[in-house]
Amino acid sequence: MTAEDARQRSLSFGEEAAAYERGRPSYPPEAIDWLLQKDARSVLDLGAGTGKLTVRLVERGLDVVAVDPIPEMLEVLSRSLPDTPALLGSAEEIPLPDDSVDSVLVAQAWHWFDPERAIKEVARVLRPGGRLGLVWNTRDERLGWVKDLGGIVGHEEDPFSRQVTLLAPFVELERQQFEWTSYLTPQALIDLVASRSYCITSPAAVRSKTLDRVRELLATHPALASASGLALPYITVGVRATLA
């Protein structure tokens, strides 16, 4: 995938912003605890999307600013968090002044950024000693039906966090993972798949076939058939570093 293809794919989420909000999981409190500095008060949620992480930060009483390049995503975020600043911008051009936040968190988005430019911008807006935290949810495919889902939509690995290297001026790079379970409805599982970039950008016939196969899995798998609620296990991986 070329850099331009990746950029276009990263901007595709606006087409399915509502499905993204309905289907995507949140993040476990332990992972957020680990990512944040204990004394952090002001936090930038960079690549905030519809606010899956933002809402968890606001619930903690933090002073949060959300930044995302997709207007449709920020519209959804602002409906649930009307008092939280939601700014159009990118990791390469963050619309905040120098030394303005204690922490920058990036959920499910660092792999879409130009890392060299993003590092410089994050370092600019962070106060000295501030924290950069990255987090990804990946499906835990050790359960039968989750592995079967991966056979339909693509098996989910975690290349992103394993390959991340946060260069100077960041130091003390650490990685951690957290196992947890997200509870969702069958329709939310369909929305989860529909909101993935590979599904959004597929030709209509391919997209329709993929979603039909997910519906068939829901209707026929012994663990899912007739179930009104699903337990979807995740492994959440965090990466953090400190601004020197």
Secondary structure, DSSP 8 states (H G I E B T S, - for coil): --HHHHHHHHGGGGGGHHHHHHHS----HHHHHHHS-TT--EEEEET-TTTTTHHHHHHTT-EEEEEES-HHHHHHHHHH-TTS-EEE-BTTB-SS-TT-EEEEEEES-GGGS-HHHHHHHHHHHEEEEEEEEEEEEEE-TTSHHHHHHHHHH-----HHHHH----TTEEEEEEEEEEEEEEE-HHHHHHHHHTSHHHHTS-HHHHHHHHHHHHHHHHH-TTTTT-S-EEEEEEEEEEEEEE-
